[in-house]
């Protein structure tokens, strides 16, 4: 990335924050985007997309390698994270623990994947407990948008409240 921080010369004039993943990742990496679309809901996919874009702002240095396990330092300015990657089972972990807490691969692991030329995401086994936590998080994110929208005026509040109330009634009847 240029020192000026401009992404236009590197990616071209058509890239902005709303560009879909499949439009700016070259075709050979398109499988990564398609795999994510199958694994994640749209909301979570957008978080993943943001993590992938942000990963290009980080530097990655291999700090240790022993057999199939390697450790990396991924940093941006004063922010530093340690990533461990096992080539034998293609598993990874990061000191930020975003995957453990939110179920989404973080920018630091994605930076290591990019450095190692990992073209396919590892299969992600999500337990039912993790899936429930991810669904709760996703629902909270969606509800927070209604709340934010609904607080801008009394009319919008009434509309947002009615939408949530009706949705609640429909959910209760779905048992």
C-alpha positions in Angstrom: 0.0 0.0 0.0 1.4 3.4 -0.8 2.7 5.5 2.1 0.1 8.2 1.4 -2.6 5.7 2.3 -4.4 6.0 -1.0 -5.8 2.8 -2.3 -6.7 4.1 -5.7 -3.3 3.5 -7.4 -3.0 0.0 -6.0 -6.6 -1.3 -6.6 -7.8 1.0 -9.3 -10.3 3.9 -9.3 -13.4 1.6 -8.9 -12.6 0.4 -5.3 -14.4 1.9 -2.3 -15.6 0.7 1.1 -18.8 -0.7 -0.4 -17.2 -2.7 -3.2 -18.2 -6.4 -2.8 -15.5 -8.9 -2.0 -15.8 -10.8 -5.3 -15.3 -7.6 -7.3 -11.8 -6.8 -6.0 -10.3 -10.2 -5.2 -8.7 -11.7 -8.3 -10.4 -14.7 -9.8 -8.0 -17.2 -8.4 -8.9 -15.9 -4.9 -12.6 -15.8 -5.7 -13.1 -19.2 -4.0 -12.3 -17.6 -0.7 -15.2 -15.1 -1.1 -17.6 -17.9 -2.3 -16.7 -20.1 0.6 -17.4 -17.3 3.0 -20.7 -16.5 1.5 -21.7 -20.1 2.1 -20.4 -20.2 5.7 -21.6 -16.9 7.0 -24.8 -14.9 7.0 -24.7 -11.7 5.1 -24.2 -9.6 8.2 -21.2 -11.7 9.3 -19.9 -11.9 5.8 -19.8 -8.1 5.7 -17.7 -8.2 8.9 -15.4 -10.7 7.3 -15.2 -8.5 4.2 -14.1 -5.6 6.4 -11.6 -7.7 8.1 -10.1 -8.8 4.8 -9.9 -5.3 3.5 -8.3 -4.1 6.8 -5.7 -7.0 6.7 -4.0 -5.2 3.8 -3.1 -2.3 6.2 -0.9 -4.6 8.4 2.7 -5.9 8.3 3.4 -9.5 8.9 6.7 -11.0 10.1 7.4 -14.7 10.8 9.0 -14.8 14.3 9.3 -18.6 14.8 9.0 -21.8 12.9 9.3 -25.3 14.2 8.0 -28.2 12.1 4.6 -27.5 10.8 3.9 -24.7 13.3 4.8 -21.1 12.7 4.3 -18.0 14.7 3.9 -14.5 13.2 3.9 -11.0 14.5 1.1 -9.0 12.7 1.3 -5.3 13.4 0.1 -1.8 12.4 1.7 1.1 14.1 1.6 0.3 17.9 -1.0 -2.5 17.5 0.6 -5.9 17.6 -0.9 -9.4 17.5 0.6 -12.9 17.6 -0.7 -15.5 15.1 0.1 -19.2 15.2 -0.5 -21.2 12.1 -0.2 -25.0 11.8 0.4 -26.2 8.2 -0.4 -29.8 9.1 -4.1 -29.2 9.9 -4.3 -25.6 8.5 -5.5 -24.2 11.8 -4.7 -20.8 13.2 -5.2 -18.8 16.3 -4.6 -15.1 17.1 -4.0 -13.2 20.3 -7.0 -10.9 19.5 -9.3 -14.0 19.8 -11.9 -12.6 17.4 -12.7 -16.0 16.0 -13.2 -17.5 19.4 -15.5 -14.6 20.5 -17.3 -13.7 17.3 -16.8 -16.7 15.0 -15.2 -14.6 12.2 -11.6 -14.9 11.1 -9.7 -11.7 12.1 -7.6 -9.4 9.9 -4.4 -10.7 11.5 -5.0 -14.4 10.6 -6.1 -13.2 7.1 -2.8 -11.3 6.8 -0.9 -14.5 7.6 -3.1 -16.4 5.1 -2.2 -13.9 2.4 1.5 -14.1 3.2 1.4 -17.9 3.1 -0.7 -17.8 -0.1 -3.5 -19.8 1.6 -6.2 -19.7 -1.1 -9.0 -21.6 0.7 -10.4 -20.9 4.1 -10.1 -23.9 6.5 -13.3 -25.7 7.1 -14.8 -24.1 10.2 -16.6 -26.4 12.7 -19.0 -24.2 14.5 -20.5 -25.8 17.6 -24.2 -25.4 18.4 -23.2 -23.1 21.4 -21.0 -21.0 19.1 -23.8 -20.9 16.5 -26.3 -19.7 19.1 -23.8 -17.0 20.2 -23.3 -15.9 16.6 -27.1 -15.8 16.1 -27.6 -13.7 19.2 -24.8 -11.3 18.1 -26.3 -11.0 14.6 -29.8 -10.3 16.0 -28.4 -7.7 18.3 -26.6 -6.0 15.4 -29.8 -5.9 13.4 -31.9 -4.7 16.4 -29.4 -1.9 17.1 -29.9 -0.6 13.6 -33.6 -0.3 14.2 -32.9 1.4 17.5 -30.5 3.9 15.9 -33.0 4.6 13.1 -35.9 4.8 15.5 -34.4 7.5 17.7 -34.1 10.1 15.0 -37.8 11.2 15.2 -41.1 10.2 16.9 -42.5 8.9 13.6 -39.5 6.7 13.0 -39.6 5.5 16.6 -43.3 4.5 16.2 -42.5 2.7 12.9 -39.4 0.9 14.3 -41.3 -0.1 17.5 -44.2 -1.5 15.4 -41.9 -3.5 13.2 -40.2 -5.1 16.2 -43.5 -5.7 18.0 -45.0 -7.4 14.9 -41.8 -9.4 14.4 -42.0 -10.5 18.1 -45.6 -11.7 17.6 -44.6 -13.7 14.5 -41.7 -15.3 16.3 -43.8 -16.4 19.3 -46.3 -18.1 16.9 -43.5 -20.1 15.2 -42.9 -22.5 18.1 
